[in-house]
């Protein structure tokens, strides 16, 4: 019974940490808009914790470059399992318009495994919330696999 | 004997449930005050259950030890409270718990945890003398440090010690880490030094601290309830009104600095205590 409650709680309380991996801030504004009274993701128990050690979801925006790929990897490694990664926006998915630039590595999935891709330039807050809900589902599946 | 056992069981099992629901209602009302819908009332329980289900990552064993001592200190003080024990004993037991929370933060050489721990220490330093003053004043009215003497007292303490009650609510605000005193760590998303003293705690250890915090909330609200110990309805009214006022203050105030807190809470708290004590003797 306790195990079931923990299973249920995982889906009910996904704390997120938001990492700006060199985005133009368009996706960041839309991500933070999810926390405002209009969208209020705290309804689903989402809290923007700002600390990878407390987080379950890593929301990454922007194209990865050779400088910040280490920071991104480090943040991902600091998160305790089970965890999920949401890549947000065209740059986060593939590098976007910057993908051919000499200093850009590419999308987030070149550095860490990504579970959910939210496309758009920038994506709407509704799409990001949808991404969070999808991430929670992958999360449940991961926990079941591990058990 | 049977009554005592039941009281201990209630303190062990009932207090975290009560504290958790308080935290849930708190988050819901806070959300409504900010024109949001807010999470379900059960949210704090989901959060803690999830934390217990997470992978255990600890920087060193001291942090784990300190978290457990903090929890035990909080639990023991609540048990002593329900057994109507000595106020001074309760005070020292909860002080041990509070100090070990600081030590847990200092166990890791992370700048955020270190700064948070120092700030938490200042917060402890601010409210502990006020709590002692509150207990000593209660003693001067009832003639005993025992909580049972407060229940035996025929008039509500609030009538004789209104200013002392306000001083206790200052301690409550600091203990609940609500604005303007939420700078060692905050329950809200808007943080100042990442998560302050709790930055390096994660997973099950953070869950333990959260449960300890529920116990502490129940203890301080219980102390508030003692000011209307003559009627159970009065106790509930007093707790509800105090907690609601706490939420309004939390949402209306900005986060201040520790210098401001130390100066303001000590000067106003001491002044109010002295006025109340003089009034008590002049009567």
Interface residues (C-beta under 8 A of the other chain):
Chain A: X2 X5 X6 X7 X8 X9 X10 X12 X13 X15 X35 X37 X40 X42 X43 X44 X45 X47 X48 X49 X50 X51 X53 X54 X56 X80 X81 X82 X143
Chain B: X27 X31 X34 X35 X36 X37 X38 X39 X40 X42 X43 X45 X46 X47 X48 X49 X50 X52 X53 X54 X55 X56 X57 X189 X191 X194 X195 X199 X200 X201 X202 X203 X206
